[in-house]
Amino acid sequence: MPTPDAAQQALYHAFVDHGLTRWLAHLPEQLASGLDRKRYGDLPAWEKAVAKLPALPKVRDVALDRDRVSVDVALSDAQRRQSENLLRKLMPWRKGPFSLGGIEIDTEWRSDWKWQRVAPHLAPLAGRKVLDVGGGSGYHAWRMAGAGAAFVLVIDPSPRFYYQFQAVRHFVGDADDGRTHFLPVGIEAVPDALEAFDTVFSMGVLYHRPSPLDHLLQLKGALRSGGELVLETLVVEGDASTVFMPGERYAAMPNVYFLPSSAALTHWLERCGFCNVRVVDDAVTTLDEQRSTDWMTFQSLADFLDPEDRTRTIEGYPAPRRAVIIADKP
C-alpha cells in the first residue's frame, strides 16, 4: 500500500487519540479496499481533481454551524474558476449545501432542512464521539463538528463521496481542529461490539439493508452504554404491524427492502434492546427538499413520482415518506 496521505495519517492519529485501537489494525486493509483503483475506474480522476485544487491563504472564515457550510476565503477570479471546474468533476453532489470560496454548491438534497428537524432533539453533541453511517459527502458531519463534537467519523463506501469530503476539507483546512474524518467503508467494517461512540447516526441507510434488524444491532454495537442512536429512514403510514416491501424498485431506486411504519420501527428498536425510543419527525419528502440542480443534473424525486398523482411513485407505491427516530442504548 502506498504511503498514506495527510488525510489518512490524520485518521490514524485520530483513531489512536480516541481509543479505537481495536479498529486501528484494520485501517490499512479497509483504506486500500475502499480506494482501490481497480474497483473504481473514475477514482484517479476524482483524486486528481482534489489534488489540483489551488493552495489557499491561511486566513479564512469557516462556518460549520450555519445552514450552508461555508468557507469565506479570498480567491482570484482564476482560482475561483479553477476550483469550480475541479469541484464539478466530482459531480453529482447530493448532500449539502456548501459555499466554498464564493462557489455555491446547490446539492440535490437540502440537507440543512433535515438537520433543522433533527438537531433540536439531539443530546448536546459538544465533546461527544460521533459515528455518521452512510454520511455521503459529509455535510451533516461538518454540522456535527460545528455543534462541538470532539470527533466525527463518516463512513460511506462511495469513493466519490470520500473525495467530495476531501475537497471540502481542502477549503475548511484545520478550522475544525482536525475533528472530522472520513473512512470509505460500510457498517460491516466497524468491529463488532466496539461500544466506542456517544452518538451514532444512520440516515438514509436502513431501507437499503435486506436484514434491517441486523443493521440496528450493528449500530447498537458501535454505541457505548448510554449512547444515542439517530435513525432516519423511509417509512409508510400504519400501525405497529405495518411493514411494506416493494418490488425490484421503489421511486426508481433499486435495493429498497423494508419500509416499516414509524410504530413498527419503534417496535423493532425496542426488540433490539434500545430504550426511550421516540419519533421526532415523520413527513412526506417534498419536491423542494430533493430535486435536480446545476450540481446534480440527473433525475431526482420529481421524475420518480407519478406525474398524474404526486402522492404515488412511478411504480404506484406511496410517495417517499421519511421518519426520524431517536433511541438510547441502556
N, C-alpha and C positions, 0 to 999 in steps of 0.2 A: 504494500500500500504506500502511495506517495506520502511525503511528509505532510502532516495536517496543516491546513492554512490557519490564519489567525482566528477565524470563527470557530474552527474545530478545536484549536488549542484552548480558546476561552471556554468552550463546552466541557472539555476535560477538567479544567480547573474548577468550574462551577460544580461539577459532579463531586469532586473531592471536597470542596468547601461546604457543600450541603449534605454530606454524608451518604451519597448514593454510590458507595463503594462496591456494593454487590452488582450494580448495573454497569459500573465503570469498565469491568473486564470485557463486556460485550460490545463496547462502543466501536472499536476498530472494525469489527466484522459488520456491525449494523450500518456504519457510515459507508463502508465500501460497497455494501449491497444497495443501500438507498441511493447512492450516487454513482451507480455502475454505468459507464458509458456504453457498454454493450447492450444493456437492457433498455436504455433510454437514448434513442438516436438524436434527439434535439438537445440533450443535456449540454454538449460542448458549446452550442450557440448561446444558451442561457448563461452559462458560466462566463463566456467571453463578454457578453453584454454587461454583466455586473462588473467584471474586471476593468472594462473600458470607461466606466463612469468617471467623470473628471474629479481630480482632487479638489476638496472643498476647503474654504477657510475655516479655521477653528471657531471663529465667532459665529454663532448661530442661535436662533431662538427656537427651541423644541418644545412643543406642547403635546403631551400624551394624555392629557385629561380633558380634551375637547372632542366634540363630535367628529371633527375632521382631524385625524392625526397629522400634525403639521410641523414642518421644519422651514423656518424663515431664514434663508441664507443668501448672501449676495452672490449672484451668478451673472457672468457676462451673457449677452444675447447668444453668443456662440456656444457657451457652456450649457445654457438652458436648452437650446435646440438639440445639442448632442445628447444631453441627459434624457430629453423626451423621446428622441428616436430610440435610445437604448432601452428605456423603460417600456416602450411599445413592443419591443422584441420579446418581452415576457408575457404579452397578452395571451389569453384573456385574463383580466383582473376581475375577480369575483367578489372578494370581501374588502370593504373599505368604508368610507372614502379616505384618501390621502391628499395632502398638499405638500409637495416636496420642491423647495426652491422655486415656488411660483408655478409649478406644474400641477394642475388639478387632475387627479386620477378619480374619475367618476365610475365607480365599480358597479357590477351587476346588482349587488345587494347593498341596500342602505343598512349596513351592519350597525351603524350608530343607533338606529331605531331599536334594534334588538337589545343593544346594550342599555339603552334608556329604560326598557321594560324590565331587564334583569337586575341591573345594578342596585336599585333601592331595596331589593330583597336579600342581598348577599350579606353574609357575615363580613365585617370590615376586612379588606384584603391587606391592609398595612402589616408588613412584617411576615406575611404568610408565604409558604412554598406552594406554587400552583402548577398543576398539570392541565394543559389545554389539548384535549384529544380531538384530532381532526380539525385543527385550528386554521387550515388554509394558509393564506398569506401572512397571517399573524396579526391582523387588525385588532382582534379582541385581546391578544397577548399584550400589545402595546398599551391598550386601555387598562389592563390589569396592572402593568408596571406603573402607569400614571396614577393608579389608585394606591400605590405604595407597596405592592407585593415585593418581597425580598428576593424571590427567584421565580421566574416564569419559564416553563418549558413547553414549547409547542411540539407535538408530534403529529406528523401527517406524512403519508408515504409518497406524496407527489413531489418530485424534484423541481417541477415548475414553481410550486408554492415556496419551496426552500429558497430558490433564487430570487423570487419576489421579496421574501423576507430579508434576504441579504442585501437587496437593493435598497430597501427602506433603512436597514441598519447602516448602510453607507451614508445616508443623509442624517440619521439620528446621531451617529457617532457614539460617544460614550455618555450622552446626556442621561441615559438610564442607569449609569454606573455599572454597565455590563450585567444587568439583572435579567435580561430577556434572551432566550436561546431557542434554537430550532433543531430538532433531530428528525431526519426524513424516514420515519418508521411508522408502523401502525401499532395499535394497542397490544398486539401479540408480542411485541418486542419488550414490553415492560415486564420485568421479572415478577413472578407470582408472589403474592403476599408481601409486596415491597413495603407497604404501610409507611410511606415517606412524605406524602403531600397533605397539606392542610385543606386545600380546596382542589377538587377535580371537576373540570368542565368537559362535557361531551355534548356538543351542539351540532345537530345535523348528521349524526352517525348511526344511531340505533336502528333506523329503518333500513339501513344497508346491511344489517347483520342477520344472517339466516338463523342464528341462535341468540335472540336478544337477551335471554336470561344470563347466558354465559358472558355477554358484554357487560351487563350490570354487575356481575360478580367480579369481572376483571377490574372494573372501575372501583369497586369496593376494596379490592385487594391493594390498590395503589394508595388508598386513603389511610391516614393514621386514625386511631380511635378518637372519636370526637370530631373528625373532619367532615367537610360539607361537600356533597355532590350537587352539581348544577347540570341538569339534563334537559336538553331541548330536542324535540323530535316531531315528526309528523304524527298526527292523531286523527281520529274520527269522532263524531258525536256518538254518544251511547252511554250505557251503564257499565258496571264493573265486569260484566261478562262479554262486552263487545270488543272483538278483535277482527280486523279486516285484513285479508291477504289478497292483493291484486294479482292480475295475470303477469305476463312477461314484462310489461311496462306500466308505470304509473306516472302520469303527466310527462310522458316520453322518457322517463328515467328508467334504465334497466336496474336490476338488482335491488328492487324495493320489495321487502318481505312483509313484516308485520306492522300494521298500523293499529294500535290499541286506542281505546278511548282514554281520556285522562284518568277516569276512575279505574279502568283496568290497569293502566300503567302504575298508578298508585298502589294497587294490589300487588303487582309484580315486584315493586321495590320493597314492599313490606315482607313479601315472601322471601326475598333475597337478604333480609336481615337489616334493612335500613329502618330508621325511626324518624318521627317528626316529619313525615312526608307531606308536602303542601304544594298545591298547584298555584303558581303565581301569575300565570298568563295562559290564555287559551283563545286563539283568534285565527280567522282565515287570513292567509297571506294576500296582501294587496298587490295590484299591478304597479303601484308607486314604490313599493319596497323591493321588488325583484323585477328587473327589466333590462333590456338591451341598452347599451350605451356606446359611446365612442371608444371606450376602453374594453368593452365586451360586446363585440359586434355579431355574435352568434344569436341563435334563437334563445328566447327566455320565456318567462311564465306566460305572457300573453299568447305565445304561439302554442302553448301546451294545454290551453283551455278551449272548450267548445265555443266557437265564435257565436253560436246562436244561444248559448246558455253558459254564462261565465261561472255559474255555480258548479259546473261539471268539467272534468278533464276531457281531453280529446278521446279518451277510451270510455268515457261515460261514467267515471267514478266521481265521488265528491271532490270538489276543488281542494287544493292543499290547505290544510289547517295545521297549525303548529302550537304546541304547548311547552311551557317551561315549568319543570317540577324541581323543587329543591328538597333534599333529604339529608339526614345526618347518619353517620356511622357510629353506632354505640361504642 
